[in-house]
Structures are given as structure tokens and as C-alpha cells.
């Protein structure tokens, strides 16, 4: 078996999460991803536990890629990038609109040297529109799209708080991947490249399955699941609350405590109390779960986030984790690709790179005899390497 995107070349200018999330998926699917970092490196190199100067955050999002480090402000840098873009199938970037143009690497520049190219630009508010110039990270989009206020409303919290998860970044990355693959398929069929404009705010509104409540003036009663105290610890019941109440009432024998004529708020509160009492009535966890399975209700354990990867079941059974070289003589665990193909492979294919580790190797691979004087580009400051990368490339 081989990888679905074997032979696809990706020139990746992205940093932090939304863009690197796309390129990690492309790499896991077999693409040769060359990450272009600025002299200071991707800021996520400083987030999380470090092993041999590689952070956990950077490793999770960038394992399997090759890395070059380029000072795009230097004379000759744009010319080198255009040479690489001429060989690429895909270019990724997640700067604010206008930044790539300022480097001489906007869509017009890139498509001029490669008409078949697919370019994905991810930004907070898009390449066009009145807010295009605003800086944005995931929490900004969470607030702007109403997610934080809605979460406060349905939970009754005293104040809105951001999620401990960069939802807008990863959703935008997933939508970006879909659009990129569609554009790549189109380019392969027609020879016509595409510039894909993916705004995080568009991605979040489109992905919001609760948008219809606001659009139609309906009341949001809660999330798609509710946590209850139960025998053996907390448990989540999922699905429409009216549905799982009906199941428990008609199949599990939970009596309706609602008095005739009760208002909606009273009815909801009393039924939740009845569900709570039912879930606490079992002698042990096993008998509780057996009953929920018997009546065919979706339930879930509420695991401690600090221990979730140590549990059995799907973590091992679905290979949710994999390991990569920690560059210090050992291995470190990272999340594995979710894709499982019947006739192809997918998965991380190497460790996270050091800054500028592949300056010589990747550029020479892509450009061959047309490669410029790479030693000279290092001497002039166009190409840079950190100490680890320099040690690894000495004597090449």
C-alpha cells in the first residue's frame, strides 16, 4: 500500500494552528510538506513540554514535515520561494491579507510561475470584506460568532469563558483541507489552479449546528448532552433531552413527576431530578451501564482530562495515539491520524523538524540542478538554521 497523496508537494508558510493543522493532515496522507519558518521560528516551538528543544505543541502539529527557515525580507528570498512554488502542487498560508503580497508572494506572483497551483489562504475574516485586516486567533472567532455567550447562557455561568480547545482553528483547518483537495482535483482535471479564500468566521458559522435557533428565533435549551451524577461517578447522556426522557420514561420505567398544568421550566427541572435519582439508584456501575445499553441510550464516561489517554478501549483499539522520535534517543506520544483506508496508508512519517533542518535537503530535492547557491544563501542570511539543524547538516 502507498499513501493517497504520495508525490504531492506542499509549500507551507503557515504557523500556530489553523494552517499547520492542514499541513499535518496533508503530510499524514503522504504529501511532501516543506514548512517555511521565519527567523524566529513558529511561535508554538515555545508551547508545551520540551524534549531536546522540541515542544509538545509544535511536535503534535508538525511531525512528519520538512522545515526550511527563510528570512523573507532579505533580497533573493522571494526569488527562491517562487522557484519552489513553481514545483509545488499546493501553497498554504495563514497571514493576514496583504502580507504575502508584501513579500512578493501573493496569488498573482505565485500563479504566474505555476498556473496549476492551488493556494489556500486562511485568515480570521477573509481576503475581502470590511474586517479583512483584523488580526485573529481562535478565541476571537469564538467570541465573535456568539459561541462563548451561548455557552454561558446554556450553562448558567457567571461569565463567558473561552474553551480549552481551539475550535475555530481546527474547524477552519478541516474546511481548508476539503477546499484544497477539491481545488487540487479540479487542477488535475483541467490544469487550472485556484486561490482558496477560507475565513475562520465563515467556517465557524457554517459548522454551527445550532445556528438555526438564532436564525429562526427559537429558544436554545441546552447542549447536545447533559452530565448527571450517577452510581460510580458522573455520566453523560447524549441526544435530544426530550428523546432520552421519553426512553427512560417508557422503556426504563422512570415515572413522570410533573404535576398537571406545570410550566415548561418546572417540567424540565422535575424530569431532570427524576433522571438523576434513577441514575443513582443502581448498586454498581456495571448494572447502570447494562440498563442504559438495554434501553439503547447513548451514554459516555466523563473522564479526567489528565488521565484520558491512559484509559483502555478505543485509545488502543483505534490507535488514537502514535509515537515519533523525540530526537533525544527516545519516543514521544502524539495524536495519530484518524484516517483508515482499505487500500492505502496514512499516518505520521517522521519526527518534528528543527528550524532550518532541511534547508539543503528539501530545496535540493525540489529544484535539483536548478537549485541556487545554498551556502551563499546561508551566508547572506536568506536561509537560517538553529544549532540542532546546523549540527545535523554539517558534513552533508
QUIBEL-V492730 format. One record per pair of residues at least 12 apart in sequence whose C-alpha atoms are under 10 Angstrom apart, sorted by the first residue. I is the first residue (numbers start at 1). J is the second residue. D is the distance in Angstrom with one decimal. If there is no record, write none. Layout:
<<I;J;D> <I;J;D>>
//
This chain:
<<1;341;9.8> <1;342;9.3> <1;343;6.2> <1;344;5.0> <1;345;6.1> <1;346;9.8> <2;29;9.4> <2;30;8.1> <2;343;8.0> <2;344;5.2> <2;345;5.5> <2;346;8.3> <3;27;9.6> <3;28;8.3> <3;29;5.7> <3;30;4.8> <3;31;8.2> <3;341;9.5> <3;343;9.1> <3;344;5.5> <3;345;4.8> <3;346;6.0> <3;347;8.8> <4;26;9.6> <4;28;9.5> <4;29;5.8> <4;30;6.2> <4;31;8.4> <4;341;9.1> <4;343;9.2> <4;344;6.3> <4;345;7.2> <4;346;7.7> <5;26;7.4> <5;27;8.2> <5;28;8.8> <5;29;5.5> <5;30;4.7> <5;31;5.1> <5;32;8.6> <5;344;9.8> <5;345;9.8> <5;346;9.3> <6;26;9.8> <6;27;9.2> <6;28;10.0> <6;29;7.5> <6;30;4.6> <6;31;5.4> <6;32;7.6> <7;30;7.6> <7;31;6.3> <7;32;7.0> <7;89;9.3> <8;26;8.9> <8;27;9.4> <8;29;9.7> <8;30;7.6> <8;31;4.8> <8;32;6.2> <8;33;8.5> <8;87;9.9> <8;88;7.6> <8;89;6.1> <8;90;7.9> <8;184;9.8> <9;26;9.6> <9;27;9.5> <9;30;9.5> <9;31;5.8> <9;32;5.0> <9;33;6.2> <9;34;7.9> <9;84;9.6> <9;85;9.3> <9;87;7.5> <9;88;4.9> <9;89;5.2> <9;90;6.4> <9;91;8.7> <9;366;8.7> <10;23;7.8> <10;26;8.2> <10;27;8.7> <10;31;6.7> <10;32;6.0> <10;33;4.7> <10;34;6.2> <10;35;8.3> <10;65;9.8> <10;84;9.5> <10;85;8.7> <10;87;9.1> <10;88;5.7> <10;89;6.1> <10;90;4.7> <10;91;5.7> <10;92;7.5> <10;118;9.5> <10;119;9.6> <11;23;9.1> <11;32;8.6> <11;33;6.2> <11;34;5.2> <11;35;6.4> <11;36;7.2> <11;66;10.0> <11;67;10.0> <11;81;8.8> <11;84;7.5> <11;85;6.8> <11;87;9.1> <11;88;6.3> <11;89;8.1> <11;90;6.3> <11;91;4.8> <11;92;6.4> <11;93;8.9> <11;119;9.4> <12;33;6.7> <12;34;5.9> <12;35;4.7> <12;36;5.8> <12;37;8.7> <12;65;9.5> <12;66;9.8> <12;67;9.2> <12;68;9.9> <12;88;9.9> <12;90;8.2> <12;91;5.8> <12;92;4.8> <12;93;6.5> <12;94;9.4> <12;119;9.9> <12;120;9.7> <13;34;8.6> <13;35;6.2> <13;36;5.0> <13;37;6.8> <13;38;8.9> <13;42;10.0> <13;91;7.5> <13;92;5.8> <13;93;4.8> <13;94;7.3> <13;95;8.5> <13;100;9.4> <13;121;9.9> <14;35;7.5> <14;36;7.6> <14;37;8.1> <14;42;8.6> <14;91;9.4> <14;92;6.2> <14;93;4.7> <14;94;5.3> <14;95;7.4> <14;121;9.2> <14;122;8.9> <15;35;8.9> <15;36;9.0> <15;37;7.8> <15;38;9.5> <15;41;8.8> <15;42;5.6> <15;43;7.4> <15;44;7.9> <15;58;9.6> <15;61;9.6> <15;62;9.7> <15;92;9.9> <15;93;8.1> <15;94;7.1> <15;95;8.6> <16;42;6.5> <16;43;6.4> <16;44;5.7> <16;45;9.0> <16;57;9.0> <16;58;8.2> <16;61;8.5> <16;62;9.9> <16;94;9.2> <16;137;9.4> <16;169;9.3> <17;42;10.0> <17;44;8.5> <17;57;9.3> <17;58;9.2> <17;61;7.2> <17;62;9.7> <17;94;9.4> <17;137;9.2> <17;138;9.2> <17;166;8.3> <17;168;9.8> <17;169;6.2> <17;170;7.3> <17;172;9.7> <17;173;8.2> <18;61;9.7> <18;93;9.6> <18;94;7.6> <18;122;7.4> <18;123;8.9> <18;137;9.1> <18;138;8.7> <18;166;8.9> <18;167;9.6> <18;168;8.0> <18;169;4.3> <18;170;5.7> <18;171;8.0> <18;172;6.2> <18;173;4.9> <18;174;8.6> <18;176;8.7> <18;200;8.8> <19;61;9.5> <19;92;6.9> <19;93;6.6> <19;94;6.0> <19;95;9.5> <19;120;8.9> <19;121;8.6> <19;122;7.0> <19;123;9.5> <19;169;8.1> <19;170;8.8> <19;172;8.5> <19;173;6.2> <19;174;9.7> <19;176;8.4> <19;177;9.4> <20;35;8.7> <20;42;10.0> <20;58;9.2> <20;60;9.7> <20;61;5.9> <20;62;6.6> <20;65;9.9> <20;92;8.9> <20;93;9.2> <20;94;9.2> <20;169;9.8> <20;170;9.6> <20;173;8.1> <21;60;9.2> <21;61;5.9> <21;62;8.1> <21;169;8.1> <21;170;6.7> <21;171;9.6> <21;172;9.1> <21;173;5.8> <21;174;7.9> <21;176;9.6> <21;177;9.0> <22;61;9.0> <22;92;8.5> <22;120;9.7> <22;169;9.9> <22;170;8.4> <22;172;8.8> <22;173;5.1> <22;174;6.8> <22;175;9.0> <22;176;6.9> <22;177;5.8> <22;178;9.5> <22;180;9.3> <23;35;8.6> <23;61;8.3> <23;62;7.8> <23;63;10.0> <23;64;9.7> <23;65;8.2> <23;90;10.0> <23;91;9.8> <23;92;7.9> <23;173;8.8> <23;177;8.5> <24;60;8.5> <24;61;5.9> <24;62;5.9> <24;63;7.1> <24;64;7.4> <24;65;7.4> <24;337;8.9> <24;347;9.6> <24;348;8.2> <25;61;9.0> <25;62;9.6> <25;64;9.9> <25;173;9.2> <25;174;8.9> <25;177;8.0> <25;336;10.0> <25;337;7.2> <25;338;9.4> <25;339;9.3> <25;346;9.1> <25;347;8.6> <25;348;8.8> <26;64;9.9> <26;65;9.6> <26;177;8.0> <26;180;10.0> <26;181;9.5> <26;346;9.6> <26;347;9.8> <26;348;9.9> <27;62;8.9> <27;63;8.5> <27;64;6.4> <27;65;6.5> <27;66;9.7> <27;337;10.0> <27;346;8.8> <27;347;8.0> <27;348;7.1> <27;349;7.8> <27;350;9.7> <28;63;9.0> <28;64;7.3> <28;65;9.1> <28;336;8.9> <28;337;6.7> <28;338;9.7> <28;339;8.9> <28;345;8.8> <28;346;5.4> <28;347;4.4> <28;348;4.8> <28;349;6.8> <28;350;9.6> <29;337;8.7> <29;339;8.5> <29;344;9.1> <29;345;7.4> <29;346;5.0> <29;347;6.6> <29;348;8.3> <29;349;9.5> <30;64;9.4> <30;344;10.0> <30;345;8.2> <30;346;6.9> <30;347;8.0> <30;348;8.6> <30;349;8.2> <31;64;9.7> <31;65;9.0> <31;89;9.7> <31;90;9.8> <32;64;8.8> <32;65;7.1> <32;66;7.7> <32;88;9.6> <32;362;9.3> <32;366;10.0> <33;62;9.5> <33;64;8.1> <33;65;5.2> <33;66;6.1> <33;67;8.3> <33;88;9.6> <33;90;9.3> <33;91;9.6> <33;92;10.0> <33;362;9.5> <34;64;9.8> <34;65;6.1> <34;66;4.8> <34;67;5.5> <34;68;6.9> <34;84;9.7> <34;88;9.8> <34;91;9.8> <34;358;8.4> <34;359;9.6> <34;362;7.1> <34;363;8.9> <34;366;9.9> <35;62;8.5> <35;65;6.7> <35;66;5.9> <35;67;4.6> <35;68;6.1> <35;69;8.1> <35;92;9.4> <35;353;9.2> <35;355;9.3> <35;356;9.1> <35;358;9.3> <35;362;9.9> <36;66;8.8> <36;67;6.1> <36;68;5.1> <36;69;5.7> <36;70;6.5> <36;71;9.5> <36;72;9.7> <36;81;9.2> <36;92;10.0> <36;93;9.8> <36;355;9.1> <36;356;8.4> <36;359;9.5> <37;67;7.1> <37;68;6.3> <37;69;4.7> <37;70;6.1> <37;71;8.2> <37;72;9.4> <37;355;7.1> <37;356;7.7> <37;383;9.9> <37;384;9.4> <38;68;8.9> <38;69;5.7> <38;70;5.5> <38;71;5.7> <38;72;7.3> <38;73;9.6> <38;355;8.9> <38;356;9.5> <38;383;9.4> <38;384;8.8> <39;68;9.9> <39;69;6.2> <39;70;6.4> <39;71;5.8> <39;72;8.9> <39;355;8.4> <39;356;9.1> <39;381;9.4> <39;382;9.2> <39;383;8.5> <39;384;6.7> <39;385;8.3> <39;386;9.2> <40;69;8.9> <40;70;9.8> <40;71;9.3> <40;355;8.9> <40;384;9.8> <40;386;9.7> <41;68;9.9> <41;69;7.5> <41;70;9.5> <41;354;9.3> <41;355;6.5> <41;356;9.0> <41;385;9.8> <41;386;9.4> <42;58;8.0> <42;69;10.0> <42;355;8.6> <43;57;9.8> <43;58;8.5> <44;56;8.7> <44;57;6.0> <44;58;5.2> <44;59;9.0> <44;61;9.1> <44;62;9.9> <45;57;7.1> <45;58;5.2> <45;59;8.2> <45;354;9.4> <45;355;9.3> <46;58;7.9> <47;59;9.9> <50;326;9.6> <51;326;6.6> <51;327;7.7> <51;328;7.1> <51;330;9.7> <51;331;9.8> <51;332;8.8> <52;326;7.3> <52;327;6.4> <52;328;5.8> <52;329;9.5> <52;388;9.1> <53;326;9.6> <53;327;9.0> <53;328;9.4> <53;354;8.5> <53;388;8.7> <54;326;7.9> <54;327;8.3> <54;328;9.8> <54;351;9.9> <54;352;7.5> <54;353;8.3> <54;354;7.5> <54;355;9.9> <55;326;9.8> <55;352;9.2> <56;326;9.8> <56;332;8.8> <56;333;9.2> <56;334;8.3> <56;352;9.6> <57;334;9.5> <58;352;7.3> <58;353;9.2> <59;324;8.8> <59;326;8.8> <59;332;9.1> <59;333;9.5> <59;334;7.7> <59;351;7.3> <59;352;5.0> <59;353;8.1> <60;324;9.6> <60;332;9.8> <60;333;8.7> <60;334;5.6> <60;335;6.8> <60;336;9.1> <60;348;9.9> <60;351;9.4> <60;352;7.9> <61;334;9.1> <61;335;9.3> <61;352;8.4> <62;348;9.4> <62;350;9.5> <62;351;8.1> <62;352;5.5> <62;353;7.5> <63;324;7.6> <63;325;9.4> <63;334;8.9> <63;348;6.6> <63;349;7.5> <63;350;6.0> <63;351;4.8> <63;352;3.9> <63;353;7.0> <64;324;8.8> <64;347;8.9> <64;348;5.5> <64;349;4.8> <64;350;4.1> <64;351;5.4> <64;352;6.0> <64;353;7.8> <65;348;8.9> <65;349;8.2> <65;350;7.3> <65;351;7.8> <65;352;6.7> <65;353;6.8> <65;358;9.6> <66;350;9.1> <66;351;9.3> <66;352;8.0> <66;353;6.1> <66;354;8.7> <66;355;9.4> <66;356;8.6> <66;357;7.4> <66;358;5.9> <66;359;8.8> <66;361;9.0> <66;362;7.1> <67;352;8.8> <67;353;5.9> <67;354;6.9> <67;355;6.2> <67;356;5.4> <67;357;5.8> <67;358;5.3> <67;359;7.0> <67;361;9.7> <67;362;8.0> <67;385;9.8> <67;389;9.7> <68;353;9.1> <68;354;8.7> <68;355;6.5> <68;356;4.1> <68;357;6.3> <68;358;5.4> <68;359;4.7> <68;360;8.3> <68;361;9.3> <68;362;7.7> <68;363;8.3> <68;383;7.6> <68;384;7.9> <68;385;7.9> <68;389;9.8> <69;354;9.4> <69;355;6.0> <69;356;4.4> <69;357;8.1> <69;358;8.5> <69;359;6.9> <69;378;10.0> <69;381;10.0> <69;382;8.3> <69;383;5.7> <69;384;5.3> <69;385;6.4> <69;386;9.0> <70;355;9.7> <70;356;7.9> <70;359;8.8> <70;377;9.4> <70;378;9.3> <70;381;8.1> <70;382;5.5> <70;383;4.7> <70;384;6.2> <70;385;9.0> <71;381;7.0> <71;382;5.1> <71;383;6.5> <71;384;7.6> <72;100;9.7> <72;102;9.8> <72;103;6.5> <72;104;9.2> <72;105;9.6> <72;381;9.9> <72;382;7.2> <72;383;9.1> <73;102;9.4> <73;103;6.9> <73;104;9.9> <73;381;9.9> <73;382;8.2> <74;103;9.6> <74;377;9.8> <74;380;8.3> <74;381;7.2> <74;382;5.7> <74;383;9.3> <75;377;9.8> <75;380;8.9> <75;381;9.3> <75;382;7.5> <76;377;8.1> <76;380;9.3> <76;381;9.9> <76;382;7.1> <77;103;8.7> <77;104;9.5> <77;377;8.5> <77;381;9.3> <77;382;5.8> <77;383;8.2> <78;103;6.6> <78;104;6.2> <78;105;6.7> <78;109;9.8> <78;382;9.6> <79;104;8.7> <79;105;9.2> <79;372;10.0> <80;363;9.1> <80;367;9.9> <80;371;8.6> <80;372;7.9> <80;377;9.5> <80;382;9.2> <80;383;10.0> <81;103;10.0> <81;104;9.5> <81;105;7.8> <81;110;9.1> <81;363;9.8> <82;104;9.0> <82;105;7.3> <82;109;7.9> <82;110;6.5> <82;111;9.6> <82;112;9.4> <82;113;7.0> <82;114;8.9> <83;110;9.5> <83;113;8.1> <83;114;9.6> <83;363;9.5> <83;366;9.1> <83;367;7.5> <83;370;8.7> <83;371;8.5> <83;372;9.5> <84;110;9.8> <84;113;9.8> <84;114;9.9> <84;362;9.8> <84;363;7.5> <84;366;6.9> <84;367;7.0> <84;371;9.4> <85;105;9.3> <85;109;9.7> <85;110;6.5> <85;111;8.7> <85;113;7.4> <85;114;7.0> <85;117;8.0> <85;119;9.9> <85;366;9.7> <86;110;7.5> <86;111;8.5> <86;112;8.9> <86;113;5.5> <86;114;5.0> <86;115;8.7> <86;116;9.1> <86;117;8.0> <86;366;9.7> <86;367;9.4> <87;113;9.2> <87;114;7.7> <87;116;10.0> <87;117;8.9> <87;366;6.7> <87;367;7.6> <88;114;8.1> <88;116;9.1> <88;117;6.9> <88;118;8.7> <88;119;9.9> <88;366;8.5> <89;114;8.7> <89;116;7.3> <89;117;5.3> <89;118;6.3> <89;119;8.6> <89;184;7.7> <89;187;9.1> <89;188;9.6> <89;193;9.1> <90;116;9.1> <90;117;5.9> <90;118;4.8> <90;119;5.7> <90;120;7.6> <90;180;8.0> <90;181;9.5> <90;183;9.5> <90;184;7.8> <90;193;9.4> <90;194;9.6> <90;195;9.9> <91;107;9.6> <91;110;8.9> <91;117;7.4> <91;118;6.3> <91;119;4.6> <91;120;6.3> <91;121;8.6> <91;180;9.6> <91;195;9.4> <92;118;8.6> <92;119;5.8> <92;120;4.9> <92;121;6.2> <92;122;8.1> <92;176;9.6> <92;180;9.3> <92;196;9.6> <93;119;7.9> <93;120;6.4> <93;121;5.1> <93;122;6.5> <93;123;8.7> <94;120;8.2> <94;121;5.5> <94;122;4.6> <94;123;5.6> <94;124;8.8> <94;198;9.4> <94;199;9.9> <95;121;7.7> <95;122;7.3> <95;123;6.5> <95;124;9.3> <95;135;8.9> <95;136;9.8> <96;121;8.9> <96;122;8.3> <96;123;5.9> <96;124;7.8> <96;125;8.9> <96;126;8.5> <96;127;8.1> <96;132;7.6> <96;133;6.4> <96;134;7.4> <96;135;6.7> <96;136;8.5> <97;121;8.4> <97;122;9.1> <97;123;7.3> <97;124;9.5> <97;125;9.2> <97;126;7.5> <97;127;5.5> <97;128;8.3> <97;132;6.6> <97;133;6.4> <97;134;9.0> <97;135;9.7> <97;197;9.9> <98;127;8.3> <98;132;9.5> <98;133;8.4> <100;121;9.8> <106;119;9.5> <106;195;10.0> <107;119;7.3> <107;120;9.7> <107;121;9.5> <107;194;9.1> <107;195;6.8> <107;196;9.9> <108;195;9.6> <111;192;9.8> <111;193;7.5> <111;194;8.6> <111;195;8.8> <114;192;9.7> <114;193;8.1> <115;187;9.1> <115;191;7.5> <115;192;6.3> <115;193;5.6> <115;194;8.6> <116;183;9.9> <116;184;8.7> <116;186;9.5> <116;187;5.9> <116;188;7.9> <116;190;8.7> <116;191;5.3> <116;192;5.1> <116;193;4.1> <116;194;7.7> <117;183;9.1> <117;184;8.1> <117;187;7.5> <117;188;9.8> <117;191;8.8> <117;192;7.7> <117;193;4.7> <117;194;6.6> <117;195;8.3> <118;179;9.8> <118;180;6.9> <118;181;9.0> <118;182;9.7> <118;183;6.4> <118;184;6.2> <118;185;9.8> <118;186;9.5> <118;187;7.5> <118;192;8.7> <118;193;5.2> <118;194;4.9> <118;195;6.0> <118;196;7.5> <119;180;7.6> <119;183;8.8> <119;184;9.4> <119;193;8.0> <119;194;6.3> <119;195;4.8> <119;196;6.0> <119;197;8.6> <120;176;7.0> <120;177;8.7> <120;179;8.2> <120;180;6.5> <120;183;9.4> <120;194;8.4> <120;195;6.1> <120;196;4.7> <120;197;6.4> <120;198;7.2> <121;176;8.4> <121;180;9.9> <121;195;7.5> <121;196;6.1> <121;197;5.3> <121;198;6.0> <121;199;8.2> <122;169;9.4> <122;172;7.6> <122;173;8.1> <122;175;10.0> <122;176;7.4> <122;196;8.4> <122;197;6.5> <122;198;4.9> <122;199;5.8> <122;200;7.0> <123;135;8.2> <123;136;7.4> <123;137;8.9> <123;169;9.8> <123;172;9.1> <123;197;8.1> <123;198;6.6> <123;199;5.1> <123;200;6.1> <123;201;8.7> <124;136;5.0> <124;137;7.0> <124;138;8.2> <124;140;8.5> <124;141;7.3> <124;168;9.3> <124;169;9.3> <124;172;9.4> <124;198;8.4> <124;199;5.3> <124;200;4.8> <124;201;6.1> <124;202;8.8> <124;203;9.7> <125;141;9.0> <125;197;9.8> <125;198;8.5> <125;199;5.0> <125;200;6.3> <125;201;5.9> <125;202;7.8> <126;197;6.4> <126;198;6.2> <126;199;4.3> <126;200;7.5> <126;201;8.1> <126;202;8.3> <127;196;9.6> <127;197;6.3> <127;198;8.1> <127;199;7.6> <128;197;8.7> <128;199;9.4> <132;199;9.1> <136;200;8.8> <136;201;9.8> <137;166;8.7> <137;168;8.1> <137;169;7.6> <137;200;9.0> <138;162;9.4> <138;163;9.7> <138;165;8.9> <138;166;5.6> <138;167;6.7> <138;168;4.9> <138;169;5.5> <138;170;8.8> <138;171;9.9> <138;172;9.5> <138;200;8.1> <138;201;9.4> <138;204;9.9> <139;161;9.5> <139;162;6.3> <139;163;7.9> <139;164;9.7> <139;165;9.2> <139;166;7.2> <139;167;8.4> <139;168;7.6> <139;169;9.1> <140;162;9.2> <140;168;8.9> <140;200;9.9> <140;201;9.4> <141;166;9.8> <141;167;9.1> <141;168;6.4> <141;169;9.0> <141;200;7.0> <141;201;6.1> <141;202;9.7> <141;203;9.9> <141;204;7.7> <141;205;9.7> <142;161;9.8> <142;162;7.3> <142;163;8.4> <142;166;8.8> <142;167;7.8> <142;168;6.7> <142;169;9.9> <142;200;9.8> <142;201;8.8> <142;204;8.2> <143;160;8.9> <143;161;9.2> <143;162;8.0> <144;201;8.0> <144;204;9.9> <145;168;9.9> <145;201;7.1> <145;202;9.4> <145;204;7.3> <145;205;6.8> <145;208;9.2> <145;211;9.8> <146;205;9.5> <146;211;9.9> <147;160;9.3> <147;161;9.9> <147;162;8.9> <147;163;9.5> <147;204;9.4> <147;205;9.7> <147;208;8.9> <147;210;9.7> <148;160;5.6> <148;161;6.3> <148;162;6.3> <148;163;8.0> <149;161;8.4> <149;162;9.7> <150;210;9.8> <150;220;8.4> <150;222;9.2> <150;223;9.7> <151;163;9.5> <151;222;8.6> <151;223;8.4> <153;220;8.7> <153;221;9.2> <153;222;8.6> <154;220;7.3> <154;221;6.6> <154;222;5.1> <154;223;7.2> <155;221;9.8> <155;222;7.6> <155;223;8.8> <167;204;8.4> <168;200;6.3> <168;201;7.9> <168;202;9.9> <168;203;7.6> <168;204;6.1> <168;205;9.8> <168;207;9.6> <169;200;7.2> <169;203;9.3> <169;204;9.2> <170;200;9.6> <170;203;9.9> <170;204;10.0> <171;200;8.1> <171;203;6.7> <171;204;6.9> <171;206;9.9> <171;207;7.6> <172;198;7.4> <172;199;7.5> <172;200;5.4> <172;201;8.5> <172;202;8.5> <172;203;5.5> <172;204;7.3> <172;207;9.3> <173;198;9.0> <173;200;8.8> <173;203;9.0> <174;203;9.1> <175;198;7.9> <175;199;9.8> <175;200;9.3> <175;202;9.8> <175;203;6.7> <175;204;9.6> <175;206;9.7> <175;207;9.2> <176;196;8.1> <176;197;8.7> <176;198;6.4> <176;199;9.2> <176;200;9.5> <176;203;8.8> <179;194;10.0> <179;195;10.0> <179;196;7.0> <179;197;9.2> <179;198;8.5> <180;194;8.7> <180;195;9.0> <180;196;7.1> <180;198;9.9> <182;194;9.8> <183;195;8.4> <183;196;7.9> <210;223;9.1> <210;224;9.8> <221;240;10.0> <221;241;9.1> <221;268;9.8> <222;240;9.2> <222;241;8.6> <223;238;8.9> <223;239;8.9> <223;240;8.6> <223;241;9.1> <224;237;8.7> <224;238;5.9> <224;239;5.4> <224;240;6.3> <224;241;7.8> <225;237;5.5> <225;238;4.0> <225;239;5.8> <225;240;7.4> <225;241;7.5> <225;244;9.9> <225;298;9.6> <225;299;9.1> <225;300;9.7> <226;238;6.5> <226;239;8.8> <226;240;9.7> <226;241;8.2> <226;272;9.8> <226;299;9.8> <227;276;9.6> <227;299;9.7> <227;300;9.1> <227;301;9.3> <227;302;8.0> <228;272;8.9> <228;273;9.7> <228;275;8.3> <228;276;6.2> <228;277;9.7> <228;279;7.8> <228;280;9.2> <228;302;9.7> <229;275;9.7> <229;276;6.5> <229;277;8.9> <229;279;7.2> <229;280;7.0> <230;275;9.6> <230;276;7.0> <230;277;8.3> <230;278;8.3> <230;279;4.8> <230;280;4.6> <230;281;8.0> <230;282;8.4> <230;284;9.5> <230;285;8.2> <230;288;8.4> <231;276;10.0> <231;277;9.9> <231;278;9.5> <231;279;6.4> <231;280;4.8> <231;281;7.1> <231;282;6.2> <231;283;7.2> <231;284;6.0> <231;285;5.6> <231;286;9.2> <231;287;9.3> <231;288;7.3> <231;289;9.7> <232;279;9.8> <232;280;8.6> <232;282;9.2> <232;283;9.1> <232;284;6.6> <232;285;5.2> <232;286;8.9> <232;288;9.0> <233;279;10.0> <233;280;9.2> <233;285;8.3> <233;301;8.5> <233;302;8.2> <233;303;9.8> <234;279;9.5> <234;280;9.9> <234;300;9.1> <234;301;7.0> <234;302;6.1> <234;303;8.8> <235;279;8.7> <235;289;9.7> <235;299;6.9> <235;300;5.9> <235;301;5.2> <235;302;5.8> <235;303;9.2> <236;298;8.3> <236;299;5.4> <236;300;4.9> <236;301;6.3> <236;302;6.6> <237;292;9.5> <237;297;7.5> <237;298;6.1> <237;299;4.7> <237;300;6.7> <237;301;9.3> <238;297;7.9> <238;298;5.7> <238;299;6.2> <238;300;8.0> <239;297;8.7> <239;298;7.4> <239;299;9.3> <241;268;9.2> <241;272;9.4> <242;268;9.2> <242;271;9.9> <243;297;9.5> <244;275;9.5> <244;295;9.8> <244;296;9.6> <244;297;7.0> <244;298;8.8> <245;268;9.8> <245;271;7.5> <245;272;8.4> <245;274;9.4> <245;275;7.7> <247;292;9.8> <247;295;7.0> <247;296;8.4> <247;297;7.7> <248;274;9.8> <248;275;7.8> <248;278;9.0> <248;292;8.8> <248;295;7.6> <248;296;9.9> <248;297;8.6> <249;271;9.6> <249;274;9.7> <249;275;9.2> <250;295;9.5> <251;291;10.0> <251;294;9.0> <251;295;6.1> <251;296;9.4> <252;278;9.2> <252;291;7.8> <252;292;8.5> <252;294;8.9> <252;295;6.8> <253;278;9.4> <254;271;9.2> <254;274;7.1> <254;275;7.3> <254;277;9.3> <254;278;7.0> <255;271;8.8> <255;274;7.5> <255;275;9.3> <255;278;9.7> <256;270;8.2> <256;271;6.6> <256;274;7.5> <256;275;9.6> <257;269;10.0> <257;270;6.3> <257;271;6.6> <257;272;9.9> <257;273;8.9> <257;274;7.2> <258;270;6.3> <258;271;7.1> <258;274;9.8> <279;291;9.9> <279;292;9.5> <309;321;8.3> <309;335;9.9> <318;336;9.5> <318;338;8.7> <318;340;9.6> <319;335;8.9> <319;336;7.0> <319;337;8.9> <319;338;8.7> <320;334;8.8> <320;335;6.1> <320;336;5.3> <320;337;7.6> <320;338;7.3> <321;333;6.4> <321;334;5.7> <321;335;4.5> <321;336;4.8> <321;337;8.4> <321;338;9.7> <322;334;5.6> <322;335;6.1> <322;336;5.3> <322;337;8.7> <322;347;8.7> <322;348;8.2> <323;335;8.3> <323;336;8.3> <323;348;8.7> <323;350;9.4> <323;351;8.9> <324;348;8.0> <324;349;8.3> <324;350;6.4> <324;351;5.3> <324;352;8.1> <325;350;7.3> <325;351;5.3> <325;352;8.2> <326;351;6.9> <326;352;8.1> <327;351;7.6> <327;352;8.6> <327;353;9.2> <327;354;9.6> <327;388;9.9> <331;351;9.4> <332;351;9.4> <334;348;9.5> <335;347;10.0> <335;348;9.4> <336;348;7.2> <353;388;9.7> <353;389;8.4> <354;385;8.1> <354;386;7.1> <354;387;8.8> <354;388;6.6> <354;389;5.7> <354;390;9.4> <354;392;9.5> <355;384;7.9> <355;385;5.7> <355;386;5.6> <355;387;8.7> <355;388;8.1> <355;389;6.5> <355;390;9.3> <356;383;7.6> <356;384;6.0> <356;385;4.4> <356;386;6.6> <356;387;9.5> <356;388;9.1> <356;389;6.0> <356;390;8.0> <356;393;9.7> <357;384;9.1> <357;385;6.6> <357;386;7.8> <357;387;9.4> <357;388;7.7> <357;389;4.3> <357;390;7.1> <357;391;9.1> <357;392;7.3> <357;393;7.2> <358;385;9.0> <358;389;7.8> <358;390;9.8> <358;392;9.4> <358;393;8.2> <359;374;8.0> <359;375;9.9> <359;377;10.0> <359;378;9.1> <359;383;7.1> <359;384;8.0> <359;385;7.9> <359;389;8.9> <359;390;9.8> <359;393;8.9> <360;373;10.0> <360;374;6.7> <360;375;8.6> <360;378;9.9> <360;383;9.5> <360;393;7.9> <360;396;8.8> <361;393;8.9> <361;396;9.2>>
//
